[in-house]
Amino acid sequence: MNMTYQVIALAILFSSMVTGFIIFRMQGMKLAPHFGALVLALIATLAAVITGIPVIVVAAAVLQVVVTLTAYTQLFEILRDNFQTSPGYSAHLALVTMLPVLAIAGLLM
């Protein structure tokens, strides 16, 4: 396993925390499952980078994919029904959409 992809994912997760917090403030508690998954993925990825234990790396990769799934499932209604505010969510969605690609690359390399 190549830890380079996990380090990049860690940077993206840190950036996603900022954009996610802004969206969390805009939408309130409706995004709590996504924000919780984001925090768990950040902690797991940090642990994976520090320890390098393969089980933790796999768990971090799985949580990174869960972050992306929760982002789209939690924001789907907002994007579908309120198209005018969708540009406000684009930065966060762009960041979390990179996570599954990095998770797969980190596990394959």
All heavy atoms as an XYZ file, in Angstrom:
813
protein
N       0.844     -1.179      0.000
C       0.000      0.000      0.000
C       0.886      1.237      0.000
O       1.823      1.336      0.759
C      -0.905      0.006      1.216
C      -1.999     -1.013      1.162
S      -3.001     -0.962      2.634
C      -3.164     -2.705      2.905
N       0.516      2.150     -0.849
C       1.259      3.390     -0.970
C       0.606      4.447     -0.081
O      -0.558      4.795     -0.282
C       1.273      3.826     -2.428
C       2.247      4.946     -2.685
O       2.682      5.620     -1.763
N       2.582      5.129     -3.941
N       1.347      4.971      0.859
C       0.783      5.939      1.806
C       0.649      7.338      1.197
O       0.027      8.205      1.805
C       1.638      5.985      3.072
C       1.590      4.696      3.885
S      -0.082      4.152      4.280
C      -0.527      5.330      5.509
N       1.213      7.547      0.023
C       1.102      8.858     -0.622
C      -0.361      9.222     -0.842
O      -0.777     10.362     -0.602
C       1.841      8.857     -1.970
O       3.190      8.475     -1.747
C       1.787     10.213     -2.630
N      -1.156      8.258     -1.285
C      -2.566      8.525     -1.540
C      -3.325      8.811     -0.242
O      -4.266      9.600     -0.230
C      -3.207      7.360     -2.287
C      -2.631      7.187     -3.666
C      -1.775      6.140     -3.955
C      -2.926      8.093     -4.680
C      -1.235      5.976     -5.213
C      -2.389      7.952     -5.941
C      -1.546      6.894     -6.202
O      -1.016      6.754     -7.453
N      -2.926      8.169      0.832
C      -3.565      8.435      2.121
C      -3.223      9.828      2.633
O      -4.058     10.491      3.256
C      -3.179      7.366      3.146
C      -3.771      6.012      2.875
C      -5.278      6.014      2.943
O      -5.881      6.690      3.753
N      -5.900      5.245      2.070
N      -2.000     10.276      2.371
C      -1.606     11.628      2.786
C      -2.400     12.662      1.991
O      -2.860     13.663      2.552
C      -0.082     11.830      2.631
C       0.308     13.275      2.859
C       0.676     10.920      3.582
N      -2.564     12.421      0.691
C      -3.374     13.329     -0.125
C      -4.828     13.310      0.360
O      -5.472     14.362      0.472
C      -3.281     12.956     -1.616
C      -1.845     13.155     -2.113
C      -4.248     13.780     -2.451
C      -1.586     12.567     -3.481
N      -5.346     12.129      0.661
C      -6.713     12.022      1.182
C      -6.845     12.748      2.516
O      -7.880     13.379      2.780
C      -7.107     10.555      1.337
N      -5.807     12.689      3.331
C      -5.832     13.403      4.610
C      -5.929     14.908      4.380
O      -6.705     15.597      5.052
C      -4.583     13.055      5.424
C      -4.487     13.636      6.825
C      -5.613     13.107      7.700
C      -3.140     13.300      7.437
N      -5.178     15.416      3.419
C      -5.250     16.844      3.093
C      -6.635     17.221      2.584
O      -7.184     18.275      2.945
C      -4.186     17.199      2.056
N      -7.216     16.358      1.771
C      -8.559     16.628      1.252
C      -9.584     16.579      2.381
O     -10.512     17.391      2.425
C      -8.903     15.637      0.124
C      -8.078     15.989     -1.113
C     -10.390     15.648     -0.203
C      -8.189     15.003     -2.231
N      -9.411     15.648      3.314
C     -10.337     15.575      4.450
C     -10.247     16.825      5.327
O     -11.277     17.321      5.809
C     -10.067     14.312      5.272
C     -10.585     13.023      4.641
C      -9.971     11.818      5.329
C     -12.093     12.972      4.704
N      -9.031     17.324      5.540
C      -8.898     18.567      6.312
C      -9.602     19.714      5.595
O     -10.316     20.502      6.220
C      -7.421     18.923      6.537
C      -6.832     18.304      7.770
C      -5.774     17.425      7.667
C      -7.317     18.604      9.028
C      -5.221     16.844      8.793
C      -6.774     18.030     10.166
C      -5.726     17.150     10.050
N      -9.422     19.812      4.288
C     -10.093     20.862      3.513
C     -11.604     20.657      3.531
O     -12.363     21.631      3.593
C      -9.600     20.844      2.072
O      -8.223     21.086      2.023
N     -12.028     19.417      3.470
C     -13.457     19.114      3.489
C     -14.094     19.467      4.823
O     -15.291     19.772      4.874
C     -13.688     17.634      3.197
O     -13.260     17.319      1.914
N     -13.312     19.422      5.879
C     -13.856     19.808      7.185
C     -14.272     21.281      7.165
O     -15.315     21.636      7.712
C     -12.820     19.568      8.287
C     -12.606     18.120      8.628
S     -14.046     17.336      9.338
C     -14.081     18.119     10.926
N     -13.472     22.111      6.521
C     -13.788     23.539      6.469
C     -15.020     23.784      5.605
O     -15.972     24.437      6.046
C     -12.579     24.334      5.932
C     -12.937     25.803      5.753
C     -11.396     24.180      6.866
N     -15.009     23.248      4.381
C     -16.164     23.462      3.504
C     -17.401     22.753      4.048
O     -18.512     23.258      3.917
C     -15.870     22.988      2.075
O     -15.520     21.603      2.090
C     -14.753     23.795      1.443
N     -17.201     21.597      4.669
C     -18.321     20.875      5.267
C     -18.921     21.619      6.445
O     -20.136     21.606      6.649
N     -18.078     22.273      7.230
C     -18.589     23.041      8.366
C     -19.427     24.216      7.884
O     -20.458     24.533      8.473
C     -17.451     23.533      9.251
C     -17.919     24.267     10.461
C     -18.523     23.582     11.508
C     -17.795     25.639     10.553
C     -18.979     24.253     12.628
C     -18.247     26.317     11.669
C     -18.840     25.631     12.705
N     -19.012     24.835      6.799
C     -19.788     25.943      6.243
C     -21.158     25.450      5.789
O     -22.185     26.068      6.077
C     -19.018     26.604      5.079
C     -17.773     27.303      5.628
C     -19.903     27.579      4.323
C     -16.780     27.716      4.574
N     -21.186     24.312      5.107
C     -22.456     23.740      4.659
C     -23.290     23.293      5.857
O     -24.503     23.464      5.884
C     -22.210     22.571      3.693
C     -21.631     23.104      2.389
C     -23.488     21.802      3.403
C     -21.185     22.023      1.443
N     -22.622     22.736      6.867
C     -23.316     22.314      8.080
C     -24.008     23.511      8.732
O     -25.123     23.401      9.210
C     -22.310     21.668      9.028
C     -22.918     21.029     10.235
C     -23.661     19.865     10.123
C     -22.729     21.576     11.485
C     -24.216     19.261     11.233
C     -23.277     20.984     12.597
C     -24.022     19.824     12.480
N     -23.332     24.647      8.722
C     -23.927     25.853      9.295
C     -25.111     26.344      8.455
O     -26.068     26.887      8.980
C     -22.872     26.972      9.396
C     -21.768     26.711     10.393
C     -22.258     26.835     11.767
N     -22.845     28.151     11.916
C     -23.051     28.763     13.043
N     -22.723     28.182     14.154
N     -23.601     29.943     13.094
N     -25.025     26.133      7.133
C     -26.113     26.570      6.251
C     -27.347     25.678      6.404
O     -28.475     26.167      6.356
C     -25.652     26.548      4.786
C     -24.656     27.620      4.441
S     -23.851     27.381      2.843
C     -25.206     27.238      1.726
N     -27.151     24.368      6.571
C     -28.260     23.415      6.549
C     -28.676     22.907      7.919
O     -29.734     22.311      8.061
C     -27.914     22.228      5.664
C     -27.827     22.592      4.220
C     -29.157     23.128      3.703
O     -30.227     22.637      4.035
N     -29.086     24.162      2.896
N     -27.822     23.041      8.896
C     -28.174     22.590     10.235
C     -27.966     21.102     10.424
O     -27.161     20.472      9.757
N     -28.722     20.536     11.326
C     -28.514     19.156     11.764
C     -28.861     18.114     10.698
O     -28.594     16.942     10.891
C     -29.332     18.880     13.023
C     -28.865     19.659     14.228
S     -27.121     19.398     14.609
C     -27.144     17.734     15.185
N     -29.427     18.516      9.571
C     -29.737     17.551      8.519
C     -28.475     16.873      7.986
O     -28.537     15.776      7.475
C     -30.469     18.249      7.366
C     -31.874     18.646      7.727
C     -32.601     19.502      6.730
C     -32.192     19.401      5.314
N     -32.991     20.219      4.413
N     -27.341     17.534      8.109
C     -26.089     16.985      7.593
C     -25.229     16.340      8.681
O     -24.056     16.052      8.438
C     -25.288     18.081      6.886
C     -25.943     18.630      5.627
C     -25.116     19.755      5.045
C     -26.135     17.550      4.612
N     -25.785     16.102      9.836
C     -25.018     15.503     10.929
C     -24.436     14.132     10.569
O     -23.274     13.870     10.900
C     -25.872     15.413     12.190
N     -25.148     13.240      9.885
C     -24.526     11.951      9.531
C     -23.301     12.118      8.627
O     -22.294     11.434      8.810
C     -25.637     11.194      8.799
C     -26.901     11.803      9.275
C     -26.576     13.244      9.537
N     -23.384     13.046      7.699
C     -22.237     13.275      6.812
C     -21.071     13.879      7.589
O     -19.929     13.464      7.413
C     -22.630     14.184      5.650
C     -21.465     14.626      4.833
N     -20.666     13.736      4.151
C     -20.949     15.853      4.597
C     -19.703     14.409      3.532
N     -19.869     15.696      3.790
N     -21.362     14.838      8.434
C     -20.286     15.478      9.202
C     -19.643     14.479     10.160
O     -18.430     14.474     10.344
C     -20.835     16.694      9.956
C     -19.780     17.698     10.313
C     -19.154     18.440      9.324
C     -19.408     17.895     11.624
C     -18.177     19.364      9.641
C     -18.438     18.815     11.957
C     -17.829     19.559     10.964
N     -20.446     13.597     10.747
C     -19.905     12.548     11.613
C     -19.013     11.586     10.845
O     -17.934     11.209     11.312
N     -19.449     11.200      9.641
C     -18.624     10.322      8.805
C     -17.329     11.018      8.411
O     -16.269     10.390      8.351
C     -19.405      9.908      7.563
N     -17.400     12.298      8.177
C     -16.211     13.077      7.816
C     -15.195     13.105      8.957
O     -13.996     12.907      8.743
C     -16.638     14.496      7.432
C     -15.645     15.408      6.766
C     -15.149     14.812      5.465
C     -16.290     16.752      6.495
N     -15.672     13.294     10.161
C     -14.786     13.300     11.333
C     -14.165     11.918     11.541
O     -12.956     11.801     11.788
C     -15.548     13.775     12.594
C     -14.722     13.566     13.840
C     -15.951     15.229     12.458
N     -14.976     10.866     11.430
C     -14.446      9.509     11.597
C     -13.405      9.173     10.532
O     -12.371      8.573     10.826
C     -15.582      8.489     11.544
C     -16.488      8.425     12.762
C     -17.647      7.470     12.502
C     -15.709      8.006     13.980
N     -13.665      9.567      9.292
C     -12.709      9.306      8.210
C     -11.410     10.076      8.437
O     -10.322      9.557      8.167
C     -13.319      9.672      6.873
N     -11.524     11.287      8.931
C     -10.329     12.088      9.214
C      -9.476     11.422     10.289
O      -8.258     11.280     10.130
C     -10.729     13.494      9.646
C      -9.598     14.425     10.038
C      -8.793     14.818      8.801
C     -10.134     15.668     10.713
N     -10.108     10.965     11.342
C      -9.372     10.302     12.432
C      -8.761      8.992     11.949
O      -7.594      8.698     12.232
C     -10.307     10.081     13.642
C     -10.694     11.422     14.262
C      -9.654      9.177     14.685
C     -11.820     11.343     15.265
N      -9.526      8.203     11.210
C      -9.010      6.917     10.710
C      -7.872      7.118      9.721
O      -6.877      6.374      9.747
C     -10.137      6.124     10.059
N      -7.974      8.112      8.854
C      -6.916      8.364      7.882
C      -5.661      8.871      8.577
O      -4.546      8.475      8.215
C      -7.389      9.372      6.817
O      -8.598      8.878      6.233
C      -6.344      9.564      5.740
N      -5.817      9.703      9.575
C      -4.670     10.165     10.352
C      -3.990      8.992     11.048
O      -2.760      8.873     11.029
C      -5.117     11.219     11.366
C      -4.028     11.903     12.177
C      -3.047     12.620     11.252
C      -4.637     12.888     13.149
N      -4.783      8.098     11.621
C      -4.217      6.903     12.259
C      -3.529      6.009     11.240
O      -2.468      5.437     11.522
C      -5.316      6.129     12.984
N      -4.084      5.891     10.045
C      -3.480      5.068      8.999
C      -2.141      5.638      8.550
O      -1.180      4.893      8.346
C      -4.426      4.953      7.800
N      -2.069      6.946      8.419
C      -0.817      7.589      8.000
C       0.244      7.451      9.077
O       1.408      7.174      8.786
C      -1.071      9.070      7.635
C       0.232      9.827      7.475
C      -1.903      9.165      6.377
N      -0.157      7.606     10.326
C       0.815      7.532     11.427
C       1.304      6.106     11.645
O       2.503      5.872     11.792
C       0.202      8.112     12.725
C       0.024      9.623     12.583
C       1.074      7.804     13.931
C      -0.753     10.260     13.717
N       0.387      5.145     11.662
C       0.776      3.770     12.006
C       1.172      2.938     10.796
O       2.078      2.112     10.889
C      -0.365      3.039     12.739
O      -1.486      2.925     11.871
C      -0.744      3.768     14.015
N       0.461      3.093      9.692
C       0.735      2.281      8.509
C       0.238      0.852      8.613
O       0.563      0.009      7.783
N      -0.566      0.563      9.617
C      -1.119     -0.782      9.797
C      -2.154     -1.032      8.695
O      -3.085     -0.232      8.517
C      -1.759     -0.924     11.196
C      -0.693     -0.715     12.281
C      -2.445     -2.275     11.348
C      -1.253     -0.626     13.684
N      -2.002     -2.134      7.950
C      -2.883     -2.380      6.798
C      -4.381     -2.403      7.126
O      -5.190     -1.925      6.333
C      -2.421     -3.743      6.276
C      -1.006     -3.857      6.722
C      -0.934     -3.133      8.034
N      -4.763     -2.939      8.269
C      -6.183     -2.983      8.635
C      -6.733     -1.567      8.823
O      -7.860     -1.273      8.392
C      -6.380     -3.824      9.920
C      -7.806     -3.744     10.422
C      -5.964     -5.251      9.687
N      -5.952     -0.706      9.412
C      -6.392      0.673      9.617
C      -6.446      1.415      8.287
O      -7.340      2.229      8.054
C      -5.477      1.394     10.632
C      -5.578      0.714     11.992
C      -5.846      2.866     10.752
C      -4.646      1.251     13.041
N      -5.520      1.114      7.386
C      -5.526      1.737      6.059
C      -6.790      1.344      5.298
O      -7.436      2.190      4.677
C      -4.253      1.357      5.269
C      -4.332      1.855      3.846
C      -3.009      1.891      5.957
N      -7.159      0.082      5.369
C      -8.380     -0.385      4.701
C      -9.619      0.255      5.339
O     -10.540      0.698      4.635
C      -8.470     -1.924      4.728
C      -9.823     -2.408      4.240
C      -7.348     -2.533      3.905
N      -9.642      0.336      6.660
C     -10.775      0.968      7.348
C     -10.884      2.439      6.965
O     -11.992      2.951      6.743
C     -10.622      0.825      8.857
N      -9.757      3.114      6.858
C      -9.765      4.526      6.450
C     -10.288      4.670      5.032
O     -11.071      5.584      4.736
C      -8.362      5.117      6.565
N      -9.884      3.767      4.151
C     -10.351      3.813      2.763
C     -11.865      3.597      2.690
O     -12.564      4.279      1.934
C      -9.618      2.775      1.921
N     -12.366      2.670      3.476
C     -13.811      2.414      3.500
C     -14.552      3.652      4.016
O     -15.576      4.058      3.453
C     -14.133      1.167      4.356
C     -15.618      1.057      4.635
C     -13.611     -0.081      3.680
N     -14.039      4.263      5.058
C     -14.684      5.454      5.608
C     -14.626      6.625      4.625
O     -15.549      7.448      4.578
C     -14.050      5.840      6.941
C     -14.468      4.976      8.119
C     -13.621      5.274      9.348
C     -15.930      5.186      8.431
N     -13.581      6.706      3.833
C     -13.496      7.763      2.824
C     -14.595      7.599      1.776
O     -15.187      8.575      1.322
C     -12.120      7.762      2.169
C     -11.021      8.227      3.105
C      -9.637      7.887      2.595
O      -9.455      7.523      1.442
N      -8.646      8.014      3.469
N     -14.878      6.361      1.413
C     -15.975      6.107      0.467
C     -17.316      6.430      1.123
O     -18.206      7.006      0.489
C     -15.935      4.650     -0.040
C     -17.157      4.317     -0.869
C     -14.654      4.403     -0.830
N     -17.460      6.098      2.401
C     -18.698      6.396      3.132
C     -18.935      7.909      3.190
O     -20.080      8.362      3.072
C     -18.656      5.776      4.553
C     -19.778      6.309      5.430
C     -18.717      4.267      4.457
N     -17.867      8.674      3.343
C     -18.006     10.138      3.360
C     -18.636     10.630      2.062
O     -19.545     11.458      2.075
C     -16.629     10.818      3.599
C     -16.684     12.299      3.270
C     -16.183     10.622      5.031
N     -18.164     10.100      0.957
C     -18.713     10.522     -0.339
C     -20.177     10.108     -0.471
O     -21.013     10.893     -0.929
C     -17.883      9.925     -1.489
O     -16.523     10.309     -1.296
C     -18.362     10.424     -2.820
N     -20.489      8.894     -0.075
C     -21.882      8.426     -0.153
C     -22.810      9.266      0.715
O     -23.910      9.624      0.287
C     -21.965      6.954      0.243
C     -21.305      5.961     -0.714
C     -21.342      4.565     -0.130
C     -21.979      6.007     -2.063
N     -22.376      9.583      1.922
C     -23.232     10.388      2.802
C     -23.381     11.813      2.287
O     -24.442     12.411      2.452
C     -22.709     10.406      4.252
O     -21.391     10.932      4.274
C     -22.769      9.037      4.873
N     -22.343     12.335      1.650
C     -22.445     13.697      1.103
C     -23.534     13.755      0.040
O     -24.399     14.640      0.063
C     -21.112     14.136      0.516
N     -23.505     12.815     -0.881
C     -24.487     12.845     -1.958
C     -25.884     12.463     -1.484
O     -26.867     13.028     -1.961
C     -24.041     11.958     -3.123
C     -23.027     12.662     -3.988
C     -21.674     12.425     -3.824
C     -23.430     13.581     -4.941
C     -20.736     13.091     -4.613
C     -22.513     14.245     -5.734
C     -21.164     13.990     -5.560
O     -20.256     14.662     -6.330
N     -25.992     11.534     -0.564
C     -27.328     11.167     -0.089
C     -27.940     12.274      0.766
O     -29.150     12.495      0.710
C     -27.306      9.848      0.702
O     -26.386      9.959      1.793
C     -26.920      8.690     -0.189
N     -27.120     12.964      1.550
C     -27.642     14.027      2.402
C     -27.956     15.299      1.614
O     -28.856     16.044      1.976
C     -26.637     14.365      3.514
C     -26.357     13.232      4.463
C     -27.566     12.887      5.299
O     -28.167     13.749      5.916
N     -27.926     11.624      5.311
N     -27.203     15.546      0.547
C     -27.390     16.783     -0.217
C     -28.284     16.612     -1.446
O     -28.577     17.587     -2.126
C     -26.032     17.346     -0.646
C     -25.154     17.885      0.481
C     -23.784     18.260     -0.040
C     -25.807     19.077      1.143
N     -28.715     15.399     -1.733
C     -29.492     15.161     -2.947
C     -30.766     16.001     -2.992
O     -31.065     16.635     -3.998
C     -29.831     13.672     -3.094
C     -30.679     13.389     -4.295
C     -30.124     13.410     -5.556
C     -32.037     13.132     -4.165
C     -30.907     13.165     -6.679
C     -32.818     12.894     -5.269
C     -32.256     12.909     -6.533
N     -31.523     16.010     -1.924
C     -32.768     16.779     -1.890
C     -32.516     18.263     -2.089
O     -33.245     18.936     -2.800
C     -33.480     16.575     -0.550
C     -34.435     15.434     -0.523
C     -35.198     15.407      0.783
O     -35.574     16.483      1.276
O     -35.413     14.309      1.295
N     -31.476     18.758     -1.453
C     -31.152     20.179     -1.555
C     -30.786     20.535     -2.996
O     -31.256     21.526     -3.548
C     -30.000     20.542     -0.600
C     -30.432     20.305      0.847
C     -29.562     21.981     -0.794
C     -29.306     20.266      1.827
N     -29.948     19.706     -3.606
C     -29.530     19.973     -4.979
C     -30.687     19.811     -5.968
O     -30.764     20.531     -6.959
C     -28.376     19.049     -5.359
C     -27.087     19.248     -4.564
C     -26.082     18.183     -4.944
C     -26.513     20.629     -4.789
N     -31.580     18.874     -5.694
C     -32.711     18.633     -6.583
C     -33.755     19.742     -6.489
O     -34.273     20.213     -7.504
C     -33.357     17.289     -6.243
C     -34.502     16.919     -7.181
C     -35.270     15.735     -6.686
N     -35.916     16.113     -5.419
C     -36.287     15.256     -4.498
N     -36.091     13.976     -4.661
N     -36.860     15.660     -3.387
N     -34.060     20.163     -5.276
C     -35.169     21.095     -5.079
C     -34.778     22.562     -5.057
O     -35.603     23.423     -5.296
C     -35.898     20.771     -3.769
C     -36.501     19.384     -3.797
O     -36.764     18.876     -4.902
O     -36.702     18.818     -2.710
N     -33.537     22.865     -4.725
C     -33.123     24.248     -4.568
C     -31.874     24.509     -5.395
O     -30.788     24.684     -4.871
C     -32.871     24.542     -3.082
C     -32.925     26.019     -2.804
O     -33.068     26.835     -3.701
N     -32.797     26.361     -1.539
N     -32.051     24.515     -6.686
C     -30.935     24.618     -7.617
C     -30.173     25.941     -7.478
O     -28.982     26.004     -7.761
C     -31.452     24.459     -9.052
C     -30.363     24.368    -10.063
C     -29.573     23.236    -10.145
C     -30.119     25.426    -10.930
C     -28.557     23.142    -11.075
C     -29.109     25.336    -11.859
C     -28.329     24.200    -11.935
N     -30.823     26.991     -6.999
C     -30.189     28.296     -6.895
C     -29.035     28.314     -5.900
O     -28.079     29.058     -6.061
C     -31.202     29.376     -6.488
C     -32.258     29.646     -7.531
C     -33.407     28.648     -7.474
O     -33.472     27.792     -6.594
N     -34.316     28.753     -8.426
N     -29.111     27.496     -4.870
C     -28.046     27.496     -3.856
C     -26.999     26.414     -4.096
O     -26.041     26.311     -3.341
C     -28.638     27.293     -2.447
O     -29.296     26.024     -2.408
C     -29.599     28.403     -2.085
N     -27.149     25.631     -5.147
C     -26.222     24.520     -5.374
C     -24.764     24.941     -5.576
O     -23.871     24.172     -5.217
C     -26.693     23.642     -6.525
O     -26.766     24.384     -7.708
N     -24.451     26.118     -6.122
C     -23.034     26.487     -6.208
C     -22.348     26.577     -4.841
O     -21.137     26.389     -4.742
C     -23.057     27.850     -6.900
C     -24.303     27.838     -7.708
C     -25.285     27.058     -6.882
N     -23.106     26.815     -3.807
C     -22.525     26.872     -2.463
C     -22.010     25.528     -1.975
O     -21.173     25.463     -1.084
N     -22.498     24.451     -2.568
C     -22.094     23.119     -2.156
C     -21.032     22.512     -3.077
O     -20.514     21.444     -2.798
C     -23.314     22.192     -2.132
C     -24.449     22.761     -1.328
C     -25.588     23.255     -1.946
C     -24.363     22.823      0.050
C     -26.624     23.789     -1.214
C     -25.394     23.361      0.792
C     -26.524     23.841      0.155
O     -27.531     24.378      0.897
N     -20.742     23.187     -4.165
C     -19.862     22.600     -5.186
C     -18.446     22.346     -4.682
O     -17.845     21.322     -5.023
C     -19.837     23.477     -6.435
O     -19.296     24.749     -6.130
N     -17.900     23.244     -3.885
C     -16.530     23.049     -3.398
C     -16.439     21.798     -2.529
O     -15.518     20.991     -2.679
C     -16.071     24.271     -2.617
N     -17.393     21.628     -1.656
C     -17.368     20.466     -0.772
C     -17.580     19.168     -1.553
O     -16.875     18.181     -1.327
C     -18.426     20.610      0.317
C     -18.381     19.532      1.335
N     -17.344     19.391      2.220
C     -19.239     18.520      1.600
C     -17.564     18.340      2.981
N     -18.702     17.787      2.628
N     -18.526     19.181     -2.468
C     -18.780     17.980     -3.257
C     -17.594     17.624     -4.146
O     -17.278     16.449     -4.331
C     -20.044     18.148     -4.094
C     -21.347     18.130     -3.305
C     -22.524     18.428     -4.217
C     -21.538     16.811     -2.601
N     -16.919     18.630     -4.671
C     -15.726     18.360     -5.481
C     -14.633     17.720     -4.645
O     -13.955     16.779     -5.094
C     -15.222     19.650     -6.115
N     -14.462     18.188     -3.432
C     -13.434     17.613     -2.557
C     -13.754     16.173     -2.184
O     -12.906     15.288     -2.310
C     -13.272     18.460     -1.294
C     -12.523     19.772     -1.452
C     -12.655     20.605     -0.190
C     -11.071     19.517     -1.769
N     -14.974     15.927     -1.721
C     -15.290     14.571     -1.259
C     -15.416     13.577     -2.399
O     -15.274     12.375     -2.186
C     -16.543     14.522     -0.349
C     -16.335     15.355      0.898
C     -17.788     14.941     -1.072
N     -15.661     14.064     -3.617
C     -15.747     13.152     -4.754
C     -14.373     12.581     -5.107
O     -14.283     11.498     -5.682
C     -16.379     13.874     -5.962
O     -17.669     14.348     -5.567
C     -16.543     12.955     -7.149
N     -13.320     13.264     -4.744
C     -11.960     12.744     -4.989
C     -11.592     11.607     -4.041
O     -10.708     10.810     -4.340
C     -10.931     13.863     -4.847
C     -10.960     14.862     -5.968
S      -9.595     16.022     -5.854
C     -10.297     17.260     -4.794
N     -12.253     11.509     -2.913
C     -11.881     10.533     -1.890
C     -11.977      9.064     -2.329
O     -11.067      8.299     -2.059
C     -12.681     10.770     -0.620
C     -12.298     12.036      0.154
C     -13.274     12.265      1.304
C     -10.879     11.957      0.655
N     -13.052      8.624     -2.995
C     -13.087      7.209     -3.398
C     -11.974      6.845     -4.385
O     -11.423      5.751     -4.312
C     -14.459      7.044     -4.054
C     -15.267      8.157     -3.563
C     -14.332      9.280     -3.269
N     -11.639      7.762     -5.259
C     -10.569      7.506     -6.214
C      -9.240      7.333     -5.489
O      -8.475      6.400     -5.757
C     -10.472      8.649     -7.249
C      -9.292      8.458     -8.175
C     -11.762      8.762     -8.026
N      -8.973      8.195     -4.537
C      -7.735      8.091     -3.750
C      -7.745      6.849     -2.864
O      -6.706      6.216     -2.657
C      -7.531      9.336     -2.906
C      -7.224     10.609     -3.696
C      -7.281     11.822     -2.794
C      -5.851     10.494     -4.362
N      -8.914      6.485     -2.333
C      -9.002      5.286     -1.498
C      -8.680      4.030     -2.309
O      -7.900      3.177     -1.865
C     -10.408      5.184     -0.888
N      -9.247      3.941     -3.498
C      -8.977      2.777     -4.357
C      -7.518      2.769     -4.787
O      -6.861      1.715     -4.753
C      -9.933      2.785     -5.564
C     -11.365      2.514     -5.091
C      -9.511      1.744     -6.596
C     -12.412      2.783     -6.136
N      -6.997      3.920     -5.174
C      -5.593      3.991     -5.596
C      -4.651      3.621     -4.457
O      -3.656      2.919     -4.674
C      -5.272      5.388     -6.110
N      -4.982      4.078     -3.255
C      -4.143      3.749     -2.097
C      -4.129      2.258     -1.772
O      -3.133      1.732     -1.287
N      -5.249      1.591     -2.025
C      -5.309      0.160     -1.748
C      -4.660     -0.672     -2.853
O      -4.124     -1.742     -2.588
C      -6.759     -0.276     -1.568
C      -7.471      0.259     -0.321
C      -8.923     -0.182     -0.314
C      -6.759     -0.150      0.944
N      -4.713     -0.193     -4.072
C      -4.161     -0.956     -5.202
C      -2.660     -0.789     -5.369
O      -1.995     -1.690     -5.893
C      -4.867     -0.565     -6.499
C      -6.347     -0.944     -6.584
C      -6.931     -0.470     -7.901
C      -6.519     -2.442     -6.424
N      -2.154      0.360     -4.991
C      -0.722      0.607     -5.220
C       0.132      0.032     -4.122
O      -0.026      0.013     -3.038
C      -0.445      2.107     -5.339
C      -1.101      2.717     -6.512
S      -0.379      2.050     -7.996
C      -1.565      2.523     -9.182
